[in-house]
Amino acid sequence: MRFVFTLFAFFLVSYLASSQYLEKTIESFEQHFQIALFIDSMEVINHGITPVEKRSKMGNVTVIVDGDSFIPQRKDTVLYQYIDFLSAELSKYPEKYLQNIGLEAIALGAELFVGKTKRGGIPNHQTNTILYEASYAMLYDEAYMANVIHHELHHFAEQTLEKRERYFKKWEKINPPKFKYGYGGIMQYDPRYQNVDFASYNHPKEGFVSNYAMTGAEEDRAMIVSLIMNERERAELLKWLPSDQLLQKKVKLAIEMLNTLSGTSENYWTEVMTGYQ
């Protein structure tokens, strides 16, 4: 009986220590970036992201909008690692960048769904929040995890870009004559295109880094920005730039947009992030 009590006490102390460390990790993140970090369904609900909470057999599931869901991550070790990685990636941006684009909160869940489709990230502009998947699967692929972070952050940032329609028109004029985008990133879930490789950086056409970039102008821009920010995959972009004049123009315009968003006077993005001038 004494052994059982001792074992219980050990696990209780370990659990409390882990919880306290996670709380300190979240507090440190919030203080450093001046944004809220949510890991629990009730925090998501209280922030106004969702009006209702539902329970499932597997635990707590928060419904974001009709048919969408946020499933909390219950593993503290996963959250520690993801928050540490997220901090490193967000620290690449100029000071006050997150405030400049109006980001107020980030929510981390084990799984995110839009309808029945699993997503790695969801920008929620109505509440100035981005939801990210913090899972074991994400932690095993740092290149993809970084890509999702920067890709979704740029989708969010474009909503606050001054004179964005002017930038967007300039972007489309760079494309080859008669080129038309698809109907958005949702194309990758369309059974009609199941044989198309949307995941790879394969430079399928002049001016584009991937097939996914051709699904929509917003995806094209986010793909390039994520490559600018992600040194694990940036070599792919730098490899194609010397021989692709359209891609060169897109990178320069993307950097111009980033400078507008960040308020940087020097060309922070070219000199520090890409090494391309």
C-alpha positions in Angstrom: 0.0 0.0 0.0 2.9 2.3 0.9 4.5 1.6 -2.5 1.2 2.4 -4.4 0.9 5.7 -2.4 4.5 6.6 -3.1 4.1 5.9 -6.8 0.9 8.0 -6.9 2.7 10.8 -5.2 5.5 10.7 -7.7 3.2 10.9 -10.7 1.2 13.7 -9.0 4.3 15.7 -8.4 5.6 15.1 -11.9 2.3 16.1 -13.4 2.1 19.3 -11.4 5.7 20.2 -12.2 5.0 19.6 -15.9 1.9 21.8 -15.8 3.7 24.6 -14.1 6.6 24.4 -16.6 4.1 24.6 -19.5 2.4 27.6 -17.9 5.8 29.3 -17.6 6.6 28.5 -21.2 3.3 29.9 -22.4 3.7 33.0 -20.2 7.2 33.6 -21.6 6.0 33.3 -25.1 3.1 35.7 -24.5 5.4 38.3 -22.9 8.0 38.1 -25.6 5.7 38.3 -28.6 2.9 40.3 -27.0 0.2 37.9 -28.2 -2.0 35.3 -26.4 -1.3 31.6 -26.8 -4.3 29.2 -26.3 -4.1 25.5 -25.8 -7.5 24.7 -24.4 -10.9 24.7 -25.9 -12.4 27.1 -23.3 -9.7 29.6 -24.1 -10.6 29.3 -27.8 -14.3 29.7 -27.0 -13.7 32.7 -24.7 -11.7 34.5 -27.3 -14.8 34.3 -29.6 -13.3 31.9 -32.2 -16.2 29.6 -31.6 -19.7 29.9 -30.1 -20.2 26.3 -29.0 -18.3 23.5 -27.3 -19.1 19.8 -27.9 -17.8 16.6 -26.3 -16.7 13.5 -28.1 -15.7 10.1 -27.0 -12.1 11.0 -27.5 -12.2 14.1 -25.4 -12.9 17.7 -25.7 -13.7 19.0 -29.2 -14.4 22.7 -29.9 -16.5 23.6 -32.9 -15.1 26.7 -34.6 -17.9 27.2 -37.1 -20.5 24.8 -38.3 -18.7 21.6 -39.3 -15.2 22.8 -38.3 -13.3 21.7 -35.2 -10.3 22.3 -32.9 -9.1 19.3 -30.9 -6.8 20.2 -28.0 -3.3 18.8 -27.6 -3.1 17.0 -24.2 0.6 16.1 -24.4 2.7 18.7 -22.6 5.9 17.4 -24.3 4.5 18.1 -27.7 3.4 21.6 -26.7 6.8 22.4 -25.2 8.6 21.4 -28.4 6.1 23.1 -30.7 6.1 26.3 -28.8 9.9 26.3 -28.8 10.0 25.8 -32.6 7.2 28.4 -33.1 9.2 30.9 -31.1 12.3 30.4 -33.2 10.4 30.8 -36.4 8.5 33.9 -35.3 11.7 35.5 -34.1 12.9 35.7 -37.7 10.4 38.6 -38.3 11.3 42.2 -37.5 10.3 43.5 -34.1 6.6 44.4 -33.8 5.8 42.6 -37.0 3.0 40.5 -35.4 1.5 43.7 -33.9 1.7 45.5 -37.2 -0.3 42.8 -38.9 -2.9 42.7 -36.1 -2.3 39.2 -34.8 -3.7 38.9 -31.3 -3.6 35.2 -30.5 -2.4 31.8 -31.6 -4.2 28.6 -30.7 -2.4 25.2 -30.7 -4.5 22.0 -31.2 -3.7 18.4 -31.8 -6.0 18.4 -34.8 -7.7 21.1 -36.9 -10.5 20.4 -39.3 -12.3 22.6 -41.9 -15.4 20.5 -42.4 -14.0 16.9 -42.7 -10.6 18.1 -44.1 -7.7 18.1 -41.8 -5.6 21.3 -41.9 -2.2 22.2 -40.5 -3.2 25.8 -39.9 -6.2 28.1 -40.1 -6.1 31.9 -40.1 -9.2 33.3 -38.4 -9.4 36.9 -39.4 -12.6 37.6 -37.5 -10.8 37.1 -34.2 -7.3 38.1 -35.3 -6.1 34.5 -34.5 -4.2 31.8 -36.2 -4.8 28.1 -35.3 -1.9 25.7 -35.8 -1.6 22.0 -35.5 0.8 21.0 -32.7 1.2 17.3 -33.1 3.8 14.5 -33.2 3.5 14.3 -36.9 4.4 18.0 -37.3 7.4 17.7 -35.0 8.8 14.9 -37.1 8.9 17.2 -40.2 10.5 20.5 -39.3 10.6 21.7 -42.9 6.8 21.2 -43.3 6.1 22.6 -39.9 8.0 25.8 -40.7 6.3 26.1 -44.0 2.9 25.9 -42.4 3.8 28.5 -39.8 5.0 31.1 -42.4 2.4 30.2 -45.1 -0.6 30.7 -42.8 1.0 33.8 -41.2 1.3 35.4 -44.6 -2.3 34.6 -45.5 -3.3 36.4 -42.2 -0.9 39.3 -42.8 -2.2 40.1 -46.3 -5.6 41.1 -44.8 -3.9 44.1 -43.2 -1.7 45.1 -46.1 -2.2 48.7 -47.1 -3.1 49.1 -50.8 -3.1 45.3 -51.2 -5.3 45.4 -54.3 -2.5 47.4 -56.0 0.0 44.8 -55.0 -2.2 42.0 -56.1 -2.8 43.4 -59.5 1.0 43.9 -60.0 1.5 40.3 -59.0 -0.9 38.9 -61.5 0.7 41.0 -64.3 3.9 39.2 -63.7 2.4 35.9 -64.7 2.9 34.5 -68.3 0.4 35.8 -70.9 -3.1 34.1 -70.7 -2.2 32.3 -67.5 -5.2 31.8 -65.1 -5.1 30.5 -61.6 -7.2 27.6 -60.4 -10.0 28.1 -57.8 -7.8 28.1 -54.7 -5.9 25.8 -52.4 -9.0 23.6 -52.0 -8.2 22.1 -55.4 -5.7 19.7 -53.7 -8.7 18.0 -52.1 -10.6 17.7 -55.4 -10.7 14.0 -56.6 -10.4 15.2 -60.2 -6.8 16.3 -59.4 -5.8 13.4 -57.2 -2.9 12.6 -59.6 -1.4 16.1 -59.4 1.6 16.6 -57.1 0.6 19.6 -55.0 3.1 18.9 -52.2 6.5 19.2 -53.9 8.5 22.2 -54.9 9.0 21.2 -58.6 9.0 24.5 -60.5 6.4 23.2 -63.0 6.2 26.5 -65.0 8.2 29.7 -65.3 7.2 32.0 -62.4 5.9 29.2 -60.1 7.6 27.2 -57.4 5.0 24.4 -57.4 1.7 23.2 -58.7 0.0 24.3 -55.5 1.2 27.9 -56.2 -0.9 27.8 -59.4 -4.1 27.1 -57.6 -4.5 30.7 -56.5 -2.7 34.0 -56.4 -2.9 34.0 -52.6 -1.3 30.6 -52.4 1.4 31.6 -54.9 2.4 34.6 -52.7 2.2 32.5 -49.5 4.4 29.8 -51.0 7.1 32.3 -52.0 7.1 34.0 -48.6 7.3 30.7 -46.8 10.4 29.8 -48.9 11.9 33.2 -48.1 11.4 32.5 -44.4 12.3 28.8 -44.3 16.0 28.1 -44.6 15.3 24.4 -44.7 13.8 24.7 -48.2 15.0 28.1 -49.4 17.7 26.5 -51.6 14.9 25.4 -54.0 13.9 29.0 -54.5 17.5 30.3 -54.9 18.2 27.5 -57.4 15.5 28.7 -59.8 15.9 32.5 -59.5 18.9 33.0 -61.8 17.1 31.6 -64.8 13.5 32.6 -64.0 12.9 36.3 -64.5 9.2 36.0 -63.5 10.1 34.4 -60.2 12.7 37.1 -59.7 10.0 39.7 -60.1 7.7 37.9 -57.7 10.4 37.6 -55.0 11.1 41.3 -55.3 7.4 42.2 -55.1 6.9 39.8 -52.1 9.8 41.5 -50.3 8.2 44.9 -51.1 5.0 43.7 -49.5 6.8 42.4 -46.4 8.6 45.7 -46.0 5.3 47.5 -46.2 3.8 45.1 -43.5 6.8 45.3 -41.2 7.7 49.0 -41.6 11.3 48.1 -42.2 13.3 50.9 -43.9 16.2 48.7 -44.9 15.7 45.7 -47.1 15.6 43.3 -44.1 14.2 40.4 -46.1 16.6 40.4 -49.0 19.8 40.9 -47.0 19.0 38.8 -43.9 16.6 36.1 -45.1 17.2 35.2 -48.7 20.8 36.2 -49.6 19.4 37.1 -53.0 19.7 40.7 -54.4 
